């Protein structure tokens, strides 16, 4: 029975698992978005959210705790200088996991792990797609209206 057993083993030893999570967390904080397997993304999400919650305290102790997990000093500076002020009012849910489907080689479930407030690129693309869809819908409606008007004029001429 697995009662109250937290976390995923990810088919790794404990030291390899912590190294993997640290590396993935560093990548997420550095690049704001990574593509990985679904299991790793879900496990990294909890790891990163705990780090961000600690960073919100913004004192020396929290900085040292985070530096014990993330070895890249530039990423730690960026976390405290840019990321934490941007999400200071958010009570949690700093990351998002988006499922992508299966990988071609081994059929592993893939996902994108991203910071929620740092998806401007994705938001812009989604808005552009939405605008294109709306324009196409308007064009179809105008074509239908023109066709119905032409049909009405033809029937009026025949009578």
MDTraj code that builds the backbone (N, CA, C; nanometers):
import mdtraj as md
import numpy as np

residues = "UNK UNK UNK UNK UNK UNK UNK UNK UNK UNK UNK UNK UNK UNK UNK UNK UNK UNK UNK UNK UNK UNK UNK UNK UNK UNK UNK UNK UNK UNK UNK UNK UNK UNK UNK UNK UNK UNK UNK UNK UNK UNK UNK UNK UNK UNK UNK UNK UNK UNK UNK UNK UNK UNK UNK UNK UNK UNK UNK UNK UNK UNK UNK UNK UNK UNK UNK UNK UNK UNK UNK UNK UNK UNK UNK UNK UNK UNK UNK UNK UNK UNK UNK UNK UNK UNK UNK UNK UNK UNK UNK UNK UNK UNK UNK UNK UNK UNK UNK UNK UNK UNK UNK UNK UNK UNK UNK UNK UNK UNK UNK UNK UNK UNK UNK UNK UNK UNK UNK UNK UNK UNK UNK UNK UNK UNK UNK UNK UNK UNK UNK UNK UNK UNK UNK UNK UNK UNK UNK UNK UNK UNK UNK UNK UNK UNK UNK UNK UNK UNK UNK UNK UNK UNK UNK UNK UNK UNK UNK".split()
xyz = np.array([
    [0.0831, -0.1190, 0.0000],
    [0.0000, 0.0000, 0.0000],
    [0.0870, 0.1246, 0.0000],
    [0.0381, 0.2293, -0.0654],
    [0.1152, 0.3519, -0.0799],
    [0.0603, 0.4644, 0.0077],
    [0.0026, 0.4358, 0.1170],
    [-0.0603, 0.5403, 0.1971],
    [0.0395, 0.6485, 0.2344],
    [0.0041, 0.7728, 0.2016],
    [0.0806, 0.8918, 0.2382],
    [0.2237, 0.8912, 0.1842],
    [0.2476, 0.8223, 0.0747],
    [0.3786, 0.8237, 0.0106],
    [0.3757, 0.9325, -0.0953],
    [0.4582, 1.0341, -0.0764],
    [0.4575, 1.1488, -0.1670],
    [0.5704, 1.1390, -0.2673],
    [0.5493, 1.1983, -0.3800],
    [0.6537, 1.2107, -0.4793],
    [0.6623, 1.0916, -0.5729],
    [0.7345, 1.1134, -0.6820],
    [0.7562, 1.0084, -0.7810],
    [0.9019, 0.9695, -0.7780],
    [0.9291, 0.8431, -0.8000],
    [1.0677, 0.7973, -0.8000],
    [1.1376, 0.8264, -0.9314],
    [1.0623, 0.8350, -1.0409],
    [1.1159, 0.8645, -1.1731],
    [1.2238, 0.7652, -1.2161],
    [1.2209, 0.6450, -1.1625],
    [1.3167, 0.5380, -1.1937],
    [1.4607, 0.5842, -1.1731],
    [1.4848, 0.6553, -1.0619],
    [1.6176, 0.7058, -1.0299],
    [1.6479, 0.6823, -0.8829],
    [1.7756, 0.6835, -0.8500],
    [1.8137, 0.6786, -0.7094],
    [1.7809, 0.8132, -0.6466],
    [1.7888, 0.8213, -0.5152],
    [1.7510, 0.9450, -0.4468],
    [1.8408, 1.0606, -0.4877],
    [1.9708, 1.0383, -0.4968],
    [2.0618, 1.1465, -0.5332],
    [2.0413, 1.1900, -0.6781],
    [2.0178, 1.0945, -0.7672],
    [1.9931, 1.1272, -0.9078],
    [1.8618, 1.2029, -0.9222],
    [1.7624, 1.1650, -0.8432],
    [1.6322, 1.2314, -0.8480],
    [1.6437, 1.3762, -0.8023],
    [1.7138, 1.4006, -0.6922],
    [1.7287, 1.5391, -0.6456],
    [1.8085, 1.6220, -0.7459],
    [1.9110, 1.5617, -0.8065],
    [1.9888, 1.6339, -0.9075],
    [1.9021, 1.6675, -1.0286],
    [1.8177, 1.5737, -1.0692],
    [1.7282, 1.5977, -1.1827],
    [1.6305, 1.7098, -1.1519],
    [1.5706, 1.7073, -1.0332],
    [1.4742, 1.8112, -0.9962],
    [1.5408, 1.9477, -0.9843],
    [1.6617, 1.9513, -0.9303],
    [1.7334, 2.0781, -0.9206],
    [1.7629, 2.1335, -1.0593],
    [1.8052, 2.0461, -1.1489],
    [1.8379, 2.0882, -1.2849],
    [1.7142, 2.1387, -1.3580],
    [1.6038, 2.0656, -1.3470],
    [1.4801, 2.1082, -1.4120],
    [1.4286, 2.2391, -1.3534],
    [1.4390, 2.2536, -1.2210],
    [1.3941, 2.3773, -1.1567],
    [1.4790, 2.4958, -1.2026],
    [1.6089, 2.4748, -1.2134],
    [1.6966, 2.5805, -1.2618],
    [1.6588, 2.6205, -1.4033],
    [1.6298, 2.5218, -1.4871],
    [1.5916, 2.5503, -1.6256],
    [1.4593, 2.6255, -1.6336],
    [1.3637, 2.5871, -1.5506],
    [1.2340, 2.6556, -1.5516],
    [1.2500, 2.8012, -1.5101],
    [1.3280, 2.8253, -1.4052],
    [1.3458, 2.9624, -1.3577],
    [1.4297, 3.0451, -1.4545],
    [1.5183, 2.9799, -1.5282],
    [1.6040, 3.0508, -1.6222],
    [1.5314, 3.0831, -1.7523],
    [1.4625, 2.9833, -1.8083],
    [1.4005, 2.9988, -1.9399],
    [1.2506, 3.0273, -1.9344],
    [1.1900, 3.0164, -1.8177],
    [1.0474, 3.0424, -1.7932],
    [0.9560, 2.9358, -1.8529],
    [1.0101, 2.8457, -1.9344],
    [0.9283, 2.7406, -1.9963],
    [1.0205, 2.6291, -2.0431],
    [0.9839, 2.5042, -2.0087],
    [1.0615, 2.3901, -2.0559],
    [0.9668, 2.2820, -2.1065],
    [1.0200, 2.1961, -2.1897],
    [0.9450, 2.0822, -2.2418],
    [1.0094, 1.9560, -2.1855],
    [0.9310, 1.8744, -2.1182],
    [0.9820, 1.7531, -2.0550],
    [0.8703, 1.6502, -2.0482],
    [0.8972, 1.5370, -1.9859],
    [0.7920, 1.4362, -1.9732],
    [0.6896, 1.4818, -1.8698],
    [0.5718, 1.4260, -1.8771],
    [0.4629, 1.4668, -1.7891],
    [0.4950, 1.4396, -1.6430],
    [0.5520, 1.3225, -1.6129],
    [0.5840, 1.2880, -1.4746],
    [0.6886, 1.3829, -1.4170],
    [0.7912, 1.4131, -1.4951],
    [0.8948, 1.5065, -1.4485],
    [0.8370, 1.6465, -1.4316],
    [0.7490, 1.6867, -1.5208],
    [0.6889, 1.8193, -1.5116],
    [0.6047, 1.8319, -1.3850],
    [0.5257, 1.7300, -1.3556],
    [0.4407, 1.7354, -1.2365],
    [0.5242, 1.7346, -1.1092],
    [0.6326, 1.6608, -1.1090],
    [0.7175, 1.6553, -0.9899],
    [0.7968, 1.7851, -0.9749],
    [0.8435, 1.8399, -1.0863],
    [0.9197, 1.9645, -1.0817],
    [0.8311, 2.0803, -1.0396],
    [0.7037, 2.0735, -1.0766],
    [0.6099, 2.1801, -1.0406],
    [0.6067, 2.2000, -0.8892],
    [0.5952, 2.0926, -0.8118],
    [0.5905, 2.1061, -0.6661],
    [0.7227, 2.1604, -0.6125],
    [0.8320, 2.1147, -0.6720],
    [0.9649, 2.1590, -0.6288],
    [0.9819, 2.3090, -0.6519],
    [0.9444, 2.3570, -0.7694],
    [0.9603, 2.4982, -0.8038],
    [0.8661, 2.5849, -0.7216],
    [0.7447, 2.5397, -0.7017],
    [0.6503, 2.6219, -0.6266],
    [0.6931, 2.6384, -0.4816],
    [0.7523, 2.5368, -0.4237],
    [0.8046, 2.5500, -0.2877],
    [0.9201, 2.6499, -0.2839],
    [1.0052, 2.6469, -0.3855],
    [1.1165, 2.7422, -0.3913],
    [1.0655, 2.8854, -0.4037],
    [0.9661, 2.9070, -0.4879],
    [0.9130, 3.0416, -0.5077],
    [0.8449, 3.0912, -0.3809],
    [0.7757, 3.0028, -0.3121],
    [0.7114, 3.0418, -0.1861],
    [0.8156, 3.0827, -0.0833],
    [0.9264, 3.0094, -0.0773],
    [1.0356, 3.0484, 0.0129],
    [1.0945, 3.1821, -0.0287],
    [1.1077, 3.2029, -0.1586],
    [1.1690, 3.3260, -0.2083],
    [1.0823, 3.4480, -0.1797],
    [0.9533, 3.4314, -0.1637],
    [0.8648, 3.5445, -0.1383],
    [0.8941, 3.6104, -0.0032],
    [0.9569, 3.5353, 0.0890],
    [0.9934, 3.5952, 0.2185],
    [1.1042, 3.6981, 0.2013],
    [1.1941, 3.6725, 0.1048],
    [1.2991, 3.7670, 0.0654],
    [1.3888, 3.8093, 0.1818],
    [1.4320, 3.7124, 0.2612],
    [1.5297, 3.7409, 0.3655],
    [1.6533, 3.6535, 0.3427],
    [1.7544, 3.6728, 0.4238],
    [1.8815, 3.6033, 0.4046],
    [1.8660, 3.4522, 0.4188],
    [1.7860, 3.4103, 0.5143],
    [1.7678, 3.2669, 0.5360],
    [1.7035, 3.2001, 0.4148],
    [1.6012, 3.2645, 0.3575],
    [1.5360, 3.2059, 0.2407],
    [1.6304, 3.2042, 0.1209],
    [1.7139, 3.3077, 0.1071],
    [1.8115, 3.3089, -0.0018],
    [1.9098, 3.1941, 0.0114],
    [1.9536, 3.1687, 0.1319],
    [2.0488, 3.0590, 0.1524],
    [1.9827, 2.9233, 0.1305],
    [1.8583, 2.9093, 0.1726],
    [1.7870, 2.7836, 0.1474],
    [1.7729, 2.7581, -0.0024],
    [1.7402, 2.8609, -0.0766],
    [1.7235, 2.8463, -0.2219],
    [1.8576, 2.8217, -0.2894],
    [1.9623, 2.8890, -0.2422],
    [2.0948, 2.8678, -0.3008],
    [2.1482, 2.7280, -0.2712],
    [2.0964, 2.6636, -0.1663],
    [2.1369, 2.5253, -0.1409],
    [2.0732, 2.4300, -0.2414],
    [1.9622, 2.4698, -0.3015],
    [1.8943, 2.3877, -0.4014],
    [1.9352, 2.4243, -0.5437],
    [1.9451, 2.5550, -0.5718],
    [1.9790, 2.6019, -0.7067],
    [2.1217, 2.6544, -0.7036],
    [2.2078, 2.5936, -0.7824],
    [2.3502, 2.6250, -0.7781],
    [2.3906, 2.7392, -0.8698],
    [2.3031, 2.7828, -0.9583],
    [2.3331, 2.8900, -1.0515],
    [2.2992, 3.0248, -0.9869],
    [2.4029, 3.1053, -0.9597],
    [2.3817, 3.2323, -0.8897],
    [2.2992, 3.3308, -0.9717],
    [2.3173, 3.3289, -1.1031],
    [2.2420, 3.4205, -1.1887],
    [2.0922, 3.3903, -1.1832],
    [2.0589, 3.2640, -1.1782],
    [1.9179, 3.2250, -1.1700],
    [1.8589, 3.2674, -1.0362],
    [1.9366, 3.2543, -0.9289],
    [1.8886, 3.2961, -0.7969],
    [1.8671, 3.4473, -0.7941],
    [1.9600, 3.5222, -0.8526],
    [1.9435, 3.6678, -0.8601],
    [1.8186, 3.7043, -0.9392],
    [1.7986, 3.6342, -1.0508],
    [1.6812, 3.6610, -1.1334],
    [1.5521, 3.6262, -1.0585],
    [1.5564, 3.5180, -0.9819],
    [1.4395, 3.4773, -0.9032],
    [1.3994, 3.5866, -0.8062],
    [1.4964, 3.6410, -0.7320],
    [1.4640, 3.7423, -0.6323],
    [1.4406, 3.8803, -0.6929],
    [1.5055, 3.9107, -0.8063],
    [1.4931, 4.0442, -0.8636],
    [1.3725, 4.0587, -0.9562],
    [1.3428, 3.9553, -1.0362],
    [1.2376, 3.9690, -1.1365],
    [1.1137, 3.8853, -1.1075],
    [1.1342, 3.7586, -1.0772],
    [1.0206, 3.6659, -1.0668],
    [0.9364, 3.6945, -0.9441],
    [0.9996, 3.7075, -0.8279],
    [0.9238, 3.7255, -0.7034],
    [0.8433, 3.8561, -0.7029],
    [0.8991, 3.9698, -0.7455],
    [0.8149, 4.0909, -0.7472],
    [0.6946, 4.0801, -0.8412],
    [0.7109, 4.0057, -0.9500],
    [0.6022, 3.9942, -1.0460],
    [0.4876, 3.9080, -0.9927],
    [0.5178, 3.8126, -0.9058],
    [0.4150, 3.7211, -0.8558],
    [0.3883, 3.7391, -0.7071],
    [0.4261, 3.8531, -0.6524],
    [0.4162, 3.8735, -0.5079],
    [0.2723, 3.8633, -0.4573],
    [0.1752, 3.9068, -0.5349],
    [0.0369, 3.9066, -0.4882],
    [-0.0332, 3.7731, -0.5108],
    [0.0287, 3.6833, -0.5851],
    [-0.0327, 3.5537, -0.6162],
    [-0.0153, 3.4592, -0.4960],
    [-0.1231, 3.3965, -0.4462],
    [-0.1118, 3.3105, -0.3280],
    [-0.0601, 3.1701, -0.3567],
    [-0.0364, 3.1370, -0.4795],
    [0.0135, 3.0035, -0.5152],
    [-0.0158, 2.9788, -0.6610],
    [0.0177, 2.8617, -0.7090],
    [-0.0074, 2.8289, -0.8483],
    [0.0803, 2.9078, -0.9419],
    [0.2105, 2.9046, -0.9176],
    [0.3041, 2.9846, -0.9964],
    [0.3397, 2.9191, -1.1290],
    [0.3124, 2.7904, -1.1410],
    [0.3505, 2.7178, -1.2617],
    [0.2281, 2.6533, -1.3252],
    [0.2446, 2.6150, -1.4517],
    [0.1371, 2.5516, -1.5268],
    [0.1963, 2.4354, -1.6052],
    [0.1237, 2.3228, -1.6076],
    [0.1642, 2.2069, -1.6865],
    [0.0640, 2.1915, -1.8003],
    [0.1161, 2.1911, -1.9235],
    [0.0327, 2.1760, -2.0416],
    [0.0711, 2.0459, -2.1097],
    [-0.0238, 1.9556, -2.1236],
    [0.0040, 1.8270, -2.1877],
    [0.0179, 1.8453, -2.3384],
    [0.1151, 1.7734, -2.3967],
    [0.1421, 1.7866, -2.5391],
    [0.1085, 1.6622, -2.6203],
    [0.0975, 1.5488, -2.5567],
    [0.0780, 1.4250, -2.6313],
    [0.1979, 1.3345, -2.6122],
    [0.2087, 1.2341, -2.6954],
    [0.3146, 1.1354, -2.6784],
    [0.4342, 1.1655, -2.7678],
    [0.5535, 1.1344, -2.7152],
    [0.6766, 1.1510, -2.7907],
    [0.6854, 1.0403, -2.8945],
    [0.7421, 1.0700, -3.0102],
    [0.7443, 0.9759, -3.1209],
    [0.8324, 0.8550, -3.0893],
    [0.9489, 0.8767, -3.0305],
    [1.0448, 0.7687, -3.0123],
    [0.9993, 0.6601, -2.9178],
    [0.9548, 0.6987, -2.7992],
    [0.9195, 0.5989, -2.6984],
    [0.7776, 0.6131, -2.6457],
    [0.6994, 0.6990, -2.7057],
    [0.5590, 0.7194, -2.6688],
    [0.5423, 0.7686, -2.5248],
    [0.6436, 0.8402, -2.4729],
    [0.6317, 0.8992, -2.3398],
    [0.5412, 1.0215, -2.3481],
    [0.4605, 1.0419, -2.2451],
    [0.3728, 1.1586, -2.2422],
    [0.4581, 1.2833, -2.2188],
    [0.4431, 1.3820, -2.3059],
    [0.5218, 1.5043, -2.2979],
    [0.4355, 1.6191, -2.2463],
    [0.5030, 1.7191, -2.1881],
    [0.4317, 1.8336, -2.1331],
    [0.5232, 1.9550, -2.1339],
    [0.4610, 2.0716, -2.1258],
    [0.5341, 2.1967, -2.1093],
    [0.5103, 2.2436, -1.9667],
    [0.6179, 2.2785, -1.8985],
    [0.6098, 2.3368, -1.7650],
    [0.6530, 2.4811, -1.7778],
    [0.5634, 2.5740, -1.7387],
    [0.5940, 2.7158, -1.7555],
    [0.5511, 2.7942, -1.6340],
    [0.6160, 2.9086, -1.6150],
    [0.5733, 3.0022, -1.5124],
    [0.4510, 3.0769, -1.5639],
    [0.3517, 3.0940, -1.4799],
    [0.2223, 3.1441, -1.5240],
    [0.2295, 3.2866, -1.5763],
    [0.3003, 3.3740, -1.5104],
    [0.3014, 3.5149, -1.5490],
    [0.4008, 3.5455, -1.6598],
    [0.4696, 3.4440, -1.7101],
    [0.5722, 3.4660, -1.8117],
    [0.5367, 3.3967, -1.9421],
    [0.4134, 3.4024, -1.9834],
    [0.3741, 3.3380, -2.1079],
    [0.3186, 3.4390, -2.2061],
    [0.3856, 3.5541, -2.2177],
    [0.3397, 3.6573, -2.3095],
    [0.3442, 3.6093, -2.4536],
    [0.4491, 3.5330, -2.4856],
    [0.4638, 3.4834, -2.6228],
    [0.3468, 3.3930, -2.6585],
    [0.3136, 3.3017, -2.5679],
    [0.2018, 3.2115, -2.5926],
    [0.0702, 3.2882, -2.5987],
    [0.0545, 3.3873, -2.5127],
    [-0.0679, 3.4672, -2.5139],
    [-0.0816, 3.5454, -2.6438],
    [0.0291, 3.6012, -2.6948],
    [0.0235, 3.6756, -2.8201],
    [-0.0162, 3.5848, -2.9350],
    [0.0427, 3.4649, -2.9401],
    [0.0094, 3.3711, -3.0466],
    [-0.1374, 3.3298, -3.0382],
    [-0.1861, 3.3063, -2.9174],
    [-0.3255, 3.2674, -2.9008],
    [-0.4191, 3.3803, -2.9438],
    [-0.3833, 3.5046, -2.9118],
    [-0.4665, 3.6178, -2.9531],
    [-0.4684, 3.6324, -3.1048],
    [-0.3521, 3.6116, -3.1685],
    [-0.3464, 3.6203, -3.3149],
    [-0.4333, 3.5131, -3.3794],
    [-0.4259, 3.3920, -3.3267],
    [-0.5104, 3.2833, -3.3790],
    [-0.6582, 3.3163, -3.3612],
    [-0.6923, 3.3712, -3.2461],
    [-0.8314, 3.4060, -3.2187],
    [-0.8801, 3.5135, -3.3159],
    [-0.7964, 3.6133, -3.3418],
    [-0.8340, 3.7191, -3.4355],
    [-0.8535, 3.6628, -3.5760],
    [-0.7659, 3.5710, -3.6188],
    [-0.7803, 3.5102, -3.7511],
    [-0.9108, 3.4323, -3.7617],
    [-0.9422, 3.3563, -3.6552],
    [-1.0679, 3.2803, -3.6554],
    [-1.1881, 3.3736, -3.6646],
    [-1.1854, 3.4841, -3.5901],
    [-1.2963, 3.5786, -3.5927],
    [-1.3107, 3.6423, -3.7307],
    [-1.1979, 3.6758, -3.7950],
    [-1.2037, 3.7343, -3.9284],
    [-1.2624, 3.6366, -4.0289],
    [-1.2223, 3.5101, -4.0215],
    [-1.2771, 3.4091, -4.1114],
    [-1.4269, 3.3928, -4.0904],
    [-1.4689, 3.3953, -3.9629],
    [-1.6113, 3.3826, -3.9338],
    [-1.6893, 3.5011, -3.9911],
    [-1.6350, 3.6218, -3.9784],
    [-1.7010, 3.7399, -4.0348],
    [-1.7091, 3.7317, -4.1867],
    [-1.6016, 3.6840, -4.2519],
    [-1.6025, 3.6707, -4.3973],
    [-1.7088, 3.5711, -4.4431],
    [-1.7215, 3.4604, -4.3703],
    [-1.8226, 3.3611, -4.4060],
    [-1.9628, 3.4182, -4.3911],
    [-1.9841, 3.4948, -4.2827],
    [-2.1161, 3.5542, -4.2617],
    [-2.1506, 3.6527, -4.3725],
    [-2.0548, 3.7344, -4.4137],
    [-2.0824, 3.8304, -4.5206],
    [-2.1087, 3.7595, -4.6526],
    [-2.0365, 3.6495, -4.6786],
    [-2.0609, 3.5720, -4.8007],
    [-2.2014, 3.5128, -4.8000],
    [-2.2445, 3.4620, -4.6851],
    [-2.3790, 3.4057, -4.6742],
    [-2.4854, 3.5132, -4.6961],
    [-2.4619, 3.6312, -4.6400],
    [-2.5574, 3.7404, -4.6571],
    [-2.5661, 3.7830, -4.8038],
    [-2.4516, 3.7916, -4.8706],
    [-2.4509, 3.8283, -5.0121],
    [-2.5230, 3.7235, -5.0957],
    [-2.4984, 3.5977, -5.0653],
    [-2.5630, 3.4897, -5.1401],
    [-2.7141, 3.4925, -5.1193],
    [-2.7580, 3.5163, -4.9968],
    [-2.9020, 3.5212, -4.9703],
    [-2.9655, 3.6425, -5.0386],
    [-2.8955, 3.7570, -5.0426],
    [-2.9483, 3.8752, -5.1105],
    [-2.9595, 3.8517, -5.2608],
    [-2.8578, 3.7861, -5.3196],
    [-2.8626, 3.7561, -5.4626],
    [-2.9776, 3.6611, -5.4953],
    [-2.9961, 3.5621, -5.4077],
    [-3.1062, 3.4685, -5.4300],
    [-3.2396, 3.5406, -5.4198],
    [-3.2518, 3.6332, -5.3294],
    [-3.3776, 3.7086, -5.3136],
    [-3.4030, 3.7970, -5.4345],
    [-3.2999, 3.8597, -5.4877],
    [-3.3181, 3.9453, -5.6064],
    [-3.3529, 3.8612, -5.7282],
    [-3.2954, 3.7422, -5.7411],
    [-3.3281, 3.6550, -5.8542],
    [-3.4724, 3.6086, -5.8482],
    [-3.5192, 3.5716, -5.7315],
    [-3.6584, 3.5280, -5.7187],
    [-3.7543, 3.6446, -5.7442],
    [-3.7154, 3.7647, -5.7048],
    [-3.8003, 3.8834, -5.7289],
    [-3.8061, 3.9140, -5.8774],
    [-3.6972, 3.8975, -5.9502],
    [-3.6949, 3.9224, -6.0945],
    [-3.7788, 3.8205, -6.1714],
    [-3.7764, 3.6963, -6.1243],
    [-3.8533, 3.5903, -6.1904],
    [-4.0035, 3.6142, -6.1760],
    [-4.0478, 3.6719, -6.0688],
    [-4.1911, 3.6959, -6.0461],
    [-4.2340, 3.8138, -6.1242],
])
top = md.Topology()
chain = top.add_chain()
for i, resn in enumerate(residues, 1):
    res = top.add_residue(resn, chain, resSeq=i)
    for name in ("N", "CA", "C"):
        top.add_atom(name, md.element.get_by_symbol(name[0]), res)
traj = md.Trajectory(xyz[None], top)
